[in-house]
């Protein structure tokens, strides 16, 4: 099991995607039209700094999350925020500030600041727009993410099931009249080379691939108008796999995530690995306080979160399950069972004061680290032992993740 804590921070910057020594045509193919912005074009970036380590039983913390903001804030202010990265940050004198290269440089600049910490910076994720993000891992692996959207109609069903079986498994979604979704898909490419002159995927290539997918899928009836899906189970899981197989015919795609709703997605990874994820919130009050610390130590460590009367959050959970995929039905798990299992796991915690009303926190601090660890067995027991990752957002800026699969 791997526990990580992520801190979200924002900054704004301008940059030009351009490689000296390349022809105009080469730069255009690699970076697209923005390469012509001679004086730079801008982005509002969102960076996530991901740490791993052991939780201190006295504090309930992997690390003080406010410390991340304080230390990394200097990196952002000095080298990134409100800067023209090509000129104001020496790191980009010889390499273009692509999303992958910025994520890598943020990691390299931030990691030394935590050498005195028991927690280790293991990844930095950078989002530069709704369509483009990247992640750099401490192992040296880089990932480039490309998002695209399409709308389509479908009848959720499998031709390998009887009409009665389809109706029982998929309910109203199996209606012959169909229904529709506004899909949002993410294509993730990986590279073992963490830095490079160009992006992992050239703009020309990924733009052509996404337009091809849109042409095939957008405003189509997936069961009837997409030849590659004819006589295939029409499920979110199978559609994610189909997109993966389509792209892999040409490019070394690592994985696909497909959202049919903002709070529900399917993922397909190499070697037949399917996953489903669903988000559900719960509201609760709590007080950050440790019986193992003095009153003064509690105040110094937790600050305003140590308010004796407590405070609260609308927490957001995201459960991701894996396991055996049923080729006959085209499903990993029944959606209603997934939804019901998560709701059942959260119900005892809804609208409660965690410290005063939940046994898990009678003696342990109700930190995000301890909450996600306490929720894991509740979720897993209701999801057939299939839970592979559980995420908890305390706020949009603070995320706690427990997972079986490696980063």
C-alpha positions as CSV (number, residue, x, y, z in Angstrom):
1,X,0.0,0.0,0.0
2,X,1.3,3.5,-0.9
3,X,0.0,6.6,0.8
4,X,0.6,10.0,-0.9
5,X,-0.2,13.6,-0.1
6,X,-0.7,16.1,-2.9
7,X,-0.6,19.9,-2.6
8,X,-2.1,22.0,-5.4
9,X,-0.5,25.4,-6.2
10,X,-1.1,27.8,-9.0
11,X,1.1,30.2,-11.0
12,X,0.9,32.1,-14.2
13,X,3.6,32.4,-16.8
14,X,4.3,33.0,-20.5
15,X,6.5,30.9,-22.7
16,X,7.4,30.3,-26.3
17,X,7.6,26.7,-27.5
18,X,10.5,26.9,-29.9
19,X,13.8,25.1,-30.5
20,X,16.7,27.1,-31.9
21,X,18.3,25.4,-34.8
22,X,15.0,23.8,-36.0
23,X,13.4,25.1,-39.1
24,X,10.0,26.9,-39.0
25,X,8.3,23.8,-40.3
26,X,9.9,21.6,-37.7
27,X,8.9,23.8,-34.9
28,X,5.3,24.1,-36.3
29,X,5.0,20.3,-36.5
30,X,6.3,19.8,-32.9
31,X,4.5,22.7,-31.1
32,X,1.7,23.9,-33.3
33,X,0.6,27.5,-34.0
34,X,1.8,28.9,-30.7
35,X,5.4,28.4,-31.8
36,X,4.9,31.6,-33.8
37,X,4.4,33.7,-30.6
38,X,7.8,35.3,-30.7
39,X,7.3,37.1,-27.4
40,X,5.5,34.3,-25.7
41,X,2.0,33.2,-25.0
42,X,0.5,32.5,-21.5
43,X,-1.0,29.9,-19.3
44,X,-2.6,29.7,-15.9
45,X,-0.8,26.7,-14.5
46,X,-1.8,24.3,-11.8
47,X,0.9,22.2,-10.2
48,X,0.5,19.3,-7.8
49,X,3.4,18.2,-5.7
50,X,3.0,14.6,-4.6
51,X,4.8,13.3,-1.5
52,X,5.1,9.8,0.0
53,X,6.2,8.5,3.3
54,X,5.1,7.1,6.7
55,X,2.5,8.7,8.9
56,X,3.7,10.0,12.2
57,X,1.4,8.3,14.8
58,X,1.6,11.3,17.1
59,X,0.5,13.9,14.6
60,X,-1.4,11.7,12.1
61,X,0.5,13.4,9.3
62,X,2.8,12.2,6.6
63,X,4.0,15.8,6.6
64,X,2.7,19.2,7.4
65,X,0.9,20.1,4.2
66,X,1.2,23.8,4.9
67,X,5.0,23.3,4.8
68,X,4.7,22.2,1.2
69,X,3.1,25.5,0.3
70,X,5.7,27.5,2.2
71,X,8.8,25.8,0.7
72,X,7.5,25.3,-2.8
73,X,6.1,28.8,-2.8
74,X,9.7,30.1,-3.0
75,X,10.4,28.0,-6.1
76,X,7.3,29.3,-7.8
77,X,7.9,32.9,-6.9
78,X,11.6,32.9,-7.9
79,X,11.5,31.0,-11.1
80,X,8.0,30.5,-12.5
81,X,5.2,32.8,-11.4
82,X,4.7,35.9,-13.6
83,X,7.8,35.0,-15.6
84,X,8.6,34.7,-19.3
85,X,10.1,31.2,-18.8
86,X,12.4,31.2,-21.8
87,X,14.2,34.3,-20.6
88,X,13.6,34.6,-16.9
89,X,14.3,30.9,-15.9
90,X,17.8,29.7,-16.9
91,X,16.5,26.1,-17.0
92,X,14.7,26.8,-20.2
93,X,17.6,28.5,-22.0
94,X,18.4,25.2,-23.7
95,X,15.1,23.3,-23.7
96,X,11.6,24.5,-24.5
97,X,9.2,25.0,-21.6
98,X,6.8,22.2,-22.6
99,X,4.4,20.9,-20.0
100,X,6.6,17.9,-19.6
101,X,9.8,20.0,-19.1
102,X,8.1,22.4,-16.7
103,X,6.8,19.5,-14.6
104,X,10.3,18.0,-14.5
105,X,12.0,21.3,-13.6
106,X,9.5,22.0,-10.8
107,X,10.3,18.5,-9.4
108,X,14.1,19.1,-9.6
109,X,13.8,22.5,-8.0
110,X,11.5,21.4,-5.2
111,X,12.9,18.0,-4.2
112,X,16.1,19.3,-2.5
113,X,14.0,21.5,-0.2
114,X,12.6,18.4,1.5
115,X,15.9,16.5,2.2
116,X,15.3,17.1,5.9
117,X,11.8,15.7,5.8
118,X,10.7,12.1,6.4
119,X,8.5,12.4,3.4
120,X,9.8,12.3,-0.1
121,X,8.7,14.2,-3.2
122,X,7.8,11.4,-5.7
123,X,6.0,13.2,-8.5
124,X,5.0,16.6,-9.9
125,X,1.9,16.9,-12.0
126,X,1.3,20.1,-14.1
127,X,-1.9,21.1,-15.8
128,X,-1.6,24.0,-18.3
129,X,-5.1,23.8,-19.8
130,X,-8.2,21.6,-20.0
131,X,-6.6,19.8,-22.9
132,X,-2.9,19.4,-21.8
133,X,-1.1,18.2,-18.7
134,X,2.0,16.3,-17.8
135,X,3.6,14.4,-14.9
136,X,7.2,13.9,-13.9
137,X,8.1,11.1,-11.5
138,X,11.1,10.7,-9.3
139,X,12.0,7.5,-11.2
140,X,12.7,9.7,-14.3
141,X,9.5,8.8,-16.2
142,X,7.6,11.6,-17.8
143,X,3.9,11.4,-18.9
144,X,2.1,13.6,-21.4
145,X,-1.7,13.8,-21.2
146,X,-4.0,15.0,-24.0
147,X,-7.7,15.4,-23.4
148,X,-10.4,15.6,-26.0
149,X,-14.2,15.6,-26.0
150,X,-17.0,14.1,-28.1
151,X,-20.7,13.5,-27.9
152,X,-22.3,10.3,-28.9
153,X,-25.4,8.2,-28.5
154,X,-25.5,4.5,-27.5
155,X,-27.5,1.6,-26.2
156,X,-25.6,0.1,-23.2
157,X,-25.7,-3.6,-24.0
158,X,-23.8,-6.7,-25.0
159,X,-24.7,-8.7,-28.1
160,X,-23.3,-11.7,-26.1
161,X,-26.1,-11.4,-23.5
162,X,-29.8,-12.2,-23.9
163,X,-32.3,-9.3,-23.9
164,X,-33.3,-10.3,-20.4
165,X,-29.7,-10.3,-19.2
166,X,-29.0,-6.9,-20.7
167,X,-32.1,-5.4,-19.1
168,X,-31.2,-6.9,-15.7
169,X,-27.6,-5.7,-15.8
170,X,-28.0,-2.3,-17.5
171,X,-31.5,-1.2,-16.7
172,X,-32.8,1.8,-18.5
173,X,-29.5,2.3,-20.2
174,X,-30.3,-0.8,-22.2
175,X,-33.3,0.8,-23.9
176,X,-33.5,0.2,-27.6
177,X,-34.0,4.0,-28.1
178,X,-30.6,4.7,-26.7
179,X,-29.3,7.6,-24.7
180,X,-26.3,10.0,-24.9
181,X,-23.2,11.3,-23.1
182,X,-20.8,14.1,-23.4
183,X,-17.6,12.1,-23.2
184,X,-14.2,13.4,-22.1
185,X,-11.2,11.2,-22.9
186,X,-7.5,11.4,-21.8
187,X,-4.7,9.9,-23.7
188,X,-1.5,9.3,-21.7
189,X,1.9,8.7,-23.3
190,X,5.0,7.8,-21.4
191,X,8.7,8.4,-21.9
192,X,11.7,7.1,-19.9
193,X,13.7,10.2,-21.0
194,X,12.5,12.9,-18.6
195,X,13.8,15.9,-20.7
196,X,14.0,16.5,-24.3
197,X,14.0,19.2,-27.0
198,X,10.5,18.4,-28.2
199,X,7.3,17.2,-26.6
200,X,6.7,13.4,-26.0
201,X,4.1,13.7,-28.8
202,X,4.4,16.2,-31.6
203,X,1.5,18.6,-32.0
204,X,1.0,17.6,-35.6
205,X,0.8,13.9,-34.7
206,X,-1.5,14.1,-31.7
207,X,-3.8,16.7,-33.4
208,X,-4.2,14.4,-36.4
209,X,-4.9,11.4,-34.1
210,X,-7.5,13.2,-32.0
211,X,-9.3,14.6,-35.0
212,X,-9.4,11.1,-36.5
213,X,-11.1,9.9,-33.3
214,X,-13.5,12.7,-33.2
215,X,-14.5,12.1,-36.8
216,X,-15.1,8.5,-36.0
217,X,-17.0,8.9,-32.7
218,X,-18.5,12.4,-32.4
219,X,-22.2,12.7,-32.9
220,X,-22.5,9.1,-33.8
221,X,-24.6,6.2,-32.6
222,X,-21.8,4.1,-31.3
223,X,-23.7,0.8,-31.7
224,X,-24.7,1.4,-35.3
225,X,-22.3,3.9,-37.0
226,X,-18.8,2.9,-35.8
227,X,-17.7,-0.3,-37.6
228,X,-15.1,-1.2,-35.0
229,X,-17.7,-1.3,-32.3
230,X,-20.3,-3.3,-34.2
231,X,-21.2,-6.6,-32.4
232,X,-19.0,-5.4,-29.5
233,X,-20.3,-4.8,-25.9
234,X,-21.3,-1.1,-25.7
235,X,-20.0,-0.2,-22.3
236,X,-17.8,2.5,-21.0
237,X,-15.1,0.0,-20.2
238,X,-15.1,-1.5,-23.7
239,X,-15.2,2.0,-25.3
240,X,-12.1,3.0,-23.4
241,X,-10.3,-0.2,-24.6
242,X,-11.4,0.5,-28.2
243,X,-9.9,4.0,-28.1
244,X,-6.7,2.6,-26.7
245,X,-6.5,0.0,-29.4
246,X,-7.2,2.6,-32.1
247,X,-4.4,4.8,-31.0
248,X,-2.0,2.0,-30.3
249,X,-2.1,1.0,-34.0
250,X,0.0,4.1,-34.7
251,X,1.5,5.5,-31.5
252,X,2.9,4.0,-28.2
253,X,-0.1,5.0,-26.0
254,X,0.2,4.0,-22.4
255,X,-3.4,4.3,-21.1
256,X,-6.8,5.8,-21.7
257,X,-9.2,7.4,-19.2
258,X,-12.8,7.9,-20.4
259,X,-15.3,10.0,-18.5
260,X,-18.9,9.6,-19.4
261,X,-19.8,11.8,-16.5
262,X,-17.6,14.2,-14.5
263,X,-17.7,11.8,-11.5
264,X,-17.5,8.5,-13.3
265,X,-14.8,7.1,-15.6
266,X,-13.3,3.9,-17.0
267,X,-9.5,3.4,-17.6
268,X,-7.8,0.9,-19.8
269,X,-4.1,0.2,-19.2
270,X,-1.7,-2.1,-21.2
271,X,-2.0,-5.9,-21.0
272,X,-5.8,-5.9,-20.5
273,X,-6.0,-4.0,-17.2
274,X,-9.5,-2.3,-16.8
275,X,-10.4,0.1,-14.0
276,X,-13.6,2.0,-13.0
277,X,-13.7,5.1,-10.8
278,X,-16.5,6.9,-9.1
279,X,-16.6,10.0,-6.9
280,X,-19.0,10.6,-4.0
281,X,-18.9,13.4,-1.4
282,X,-19.6,13.4,2.3
283,X,-20.0,16.3,4.7
284,X,-18.4,16.1,8.1
285,X,-17.0,18.2,11.0
286,X,-13.7,17.5,12.7
287,X,-11.0,19.0,14.8
288,X,-7.3,18.4,14.2
289,X,-6.0,17.4,17.7
290,X,-3.7,14.8,19.1
291,X,-3.9,13.5,22.6
292,X,-0.2,12.7,22.3
293,X,0.7,16.4,22.1
294,X,0.4,19.2,24.6
295,X,-2.0,22.0,24.1
296,X,0.8,24.3,22.9
297,X,2.1,21.7,20.5
298,X,-1.4,21.1,19.1
299,X,-1.9,24.8,18.5
300,X,1.6,25.2,16.9
301,X,1.1,22.2,14.6
302,X,-2.5,22.5,13.6
303,X,-3.2,26.2,13.9
304,X,-6.8,27.3,13.3
305,X,-7.7,23.6,12.5
306,X,-7.3,23.0,16.2
307,X,-10.4,25.1,17.0
308,X,-12.0,23.4,20.1
309,X,-15.4,23.8,18.5
310,X,-14.2,22.1,15.3
311,X,-14.7,23.0,11.6
312,X,-15.7,21.0,8.6
313,X,-15.3,20.0,5.0
314,X,-17.4,18.7,2.1
315,X,-15.0,15.9,1.5
316,X,-14.8,14.2,-1.9
317,X,-13.9,10.6,-2.3
318,X,-12.9,8.8,-5.5
319,X,-12.8,5.0,-5.4
320,X,-11.1,3.1,-8.3
321,X,-11.6,-0.6,-8.7
322,X,-9.9,-3.2,-10.8
323,X,-10.0,-7.0,-11.1
324,X,-11.3,-9.5,-13.6
325,X,-13.0,-8.1,-16.7
326,X,-16.0,-10.0,-18.0
327,X,-15.6,-10.2,-21.8
328,X,-19.2,-11.6,-22.2
329,X,-20.9,-8.5,-20.7
330,X,-18.1,-6.0,-21.4
331,X,-18.1,-4.9,-17.8
332,X,-15.7,-4.8,-14.9
333,X,-18.3,-4.2,-12.2
334,X,-22.0,-3.3,-12.1
335,X,-22.3,0.5,-11.9
336,X,-25.2,0.4,-9.5
337,X,-23.4,-2.0,-7.2
338,X,-20.3,0.3,-7.3
339,X,-22.4,3.4,-6.5
340,X,-24.3,1.6,-3.7
341,X,-21.2,0.1,-2.1
342,X,-19.5,3.5,-1.9
343,X,-22.7,5.2,-0.5
344,X,-23.0,2.4,2.1
345,X,-19.4,2.9,3.2
346,X,-19.8,6.6,3.6
347,X,-23.3,6.7,5.2
348,X,-22.1,6.3,8.8
349,X,-19.8,9.3,8.3
350,X,-22.3,11.6,6.7
351,X,-23.0,14.7,8.7
352,X,-21.0,13.5,11.7
353,X,-18.3,15.1,13.9
354,X,-15.5,12.6,13.2
355,X,-13.7,13.1,16.5
356,X,-16.8,13.0,18.7
357,X,-18.9,10.4,16.9
358,X,-16.6,8.0,15.1
359,X,-14.6,5.3,16.9
360,X,-11.8,5.6,14.4
361,X,-10.9,9.0,15.8
362,X,-11.4,8.7,19.5
363,X,-7.7,8.5,19.9
364,X,-6.3,9.2,16.4
365,X,-6.1,12.6,14.9
366,X,-8.7,13.1,12.1
367,X,-6.1,14.1,9.5
368,X,-6.6,13.4,5.8
369,X,-4.0,10.6,6.0
370,X,-5.9,8.9,8.8
371,X,-9.3,9.4,7.2
372,X,-8.3,7.8,3.9
373,X,-6.7,4.9,5.7
374,X,-9.8,4.4,7.9
375,X,-12.1,4.5,4.8
376,X,-10.1,1.9,2.8
377,X,-11.4,-1.2,4.6
378,X,-15.0,0.2,4.6
379,X,-14.9,0.7,0.8
380,X,-13.0,-2.5,0.0
381,X,-15.3,-4.8,1.9
382,X,-18.3,-3.4,0.0
383,X,-16.6,-3.5,-3.4
384,X,-15.7,-7.2,-3.5
385,X,-12.1,-6.6,-2.4
386,X,-11.4,-4.9,-5.8
387,X,-10.4,-1.5,-4.5
388,X,-7.0,-0.4,-6.0
389,X,-7.0,3.3,-5.2
390,X,-8.9,5.6,-2.9
391,X,-8.6,9.4,-3.1
392,X,-9.8,11.9,-0.6
393,X,-10.0,15.7,-1.3
394,X,-10.3,17.7,1.9
395,X,-10.3,20.8,-0.2
396,X,-9.5,21.4,-3.9
397,X,-5.9,22.0,-2.8
398,X,-5.2,19.1,-0.5
399,X,-5.5,15.5,-1.7
400,X,-4.7,12.2,0.1
401,X,-4.3,9.0,-1.8
402,X,-4.0,5.3,-0.8
403,X,-3.3,2.8,-3.6
404,X,-2.3,-0.7,-4.3
405,X,-0.9,0.1,-7.8
406,X,2.5,1.9,-8.0
407,X,2.8,5.5,-9.1
